[in-house]
Amino acid sequence: MIRIAAIADVHFGRDSAGTLAPYWKDLHEYADLLLLAGDLTRVGTADEARVLADELAVVKVPTIAVLGNHDFHSGDEEGVVRVLRDAGTIVLECASHMVEIDGVRVGVAGCKGFGGGFLGACATEFGEPEMKAFIRHTRSLADKLERELDAVASQADYRVALLHYAPIDGTVEGEKRQIYPFLGSFLLGEAIDRAGSDLVFHGHAHLGRERGMTPGGIAVRNVAQPVLRHAYNVYQADLHPERAKRVEGP
Amino acid sequence: MTGTTGTNDLQDPYLLEHLRRAIAEDPRVGEPAVRVFSAAGRIWLEGFVGSEERRKATEDLVAEMAPGIAIKNELQVIVLTAPSVESVDR
């Protein structure tokens, strides 16, 4: 049994101390891993990250995070990352990390992602340099995410894609359609379907809904805090018997 | 991130958009998920924020930018509940 706790968009500021630790202190009783899907801070300062790092001190399971757009707002994303890493959080910037849970190797590929829109209405690399740069950035991150999912494929028994931006429009439904291109990109979903994954987490869409699925049939969960209204939710999976056998070995 | 309601019965047709941008960009607030619209000559604020301080800071910023216009602050501070568990077997 794999038990993964996930949350996004905690938007920590100096006024957030003490808001999540009471819920996180016994998280290890319900989950073996905590994933933070971006927008960890309010405006992306190291001071705000320090408040979150203090809060995370009570968490007794491995914690893996990606950044979100808020974490870039002050231009000190490196400071945010440094504070969190110093506190023991694994911050993935288009990278992957393997965690062993009860003998099961869980590979987490993490990348912030970016916008551009979803199937049927998406921006293209055409016209002004700024427009091309916008979509190229998304494409570049999607390519890196795919590579990281591929990289852990041979060793992981269970793969998770951790994003901030949405890879499908299904979990942003509830937001105004006019801003869909700023909420995520089908390029991320396509990369995940191509490389394969067992589960996908993202945030960013506060008015979206929790559950969705890629066109390839991979479960997607929008864990933005305003969507969950919890300090985290837990997602648990029993491995398919064939895969469980592989985990246990011959 | 979230959308904003498009209704606007204020005299300045651009005011609501300036408020939305300021609520997202001003470091005293930094809340892009706030919905801003007008009705009956008042500015309404809706959505969820992380603390009472941010709820108040948002209203203060709007009052500063739109002096003389009444504000209906319907922002709610997120109240967290116990986590739920979902099985995601494939």
Interface residues (C-beta under 8 A of the other chain):
Chain A: A5 V10 H11 F12 G13 D15 S16 T19 L20 Y23 Y30 R42 V43 N69 H70 H73 S74 E175 K176 Q178 I179 F182 L183 D198 L199 H204 A205 H206 L207 A219 R221 Q225 P226 L228 R229 H230 A231 Y232 N233 V234 Y235 Q236 A237 D238 H240
Chain B: M1 T2 G3 T4 P27 G30 A33 G47 F48 G50 S51 E53 R54 I78 V79 L80 T81 A82 P83 S84 V85 E86 S87 V88 D89 R90
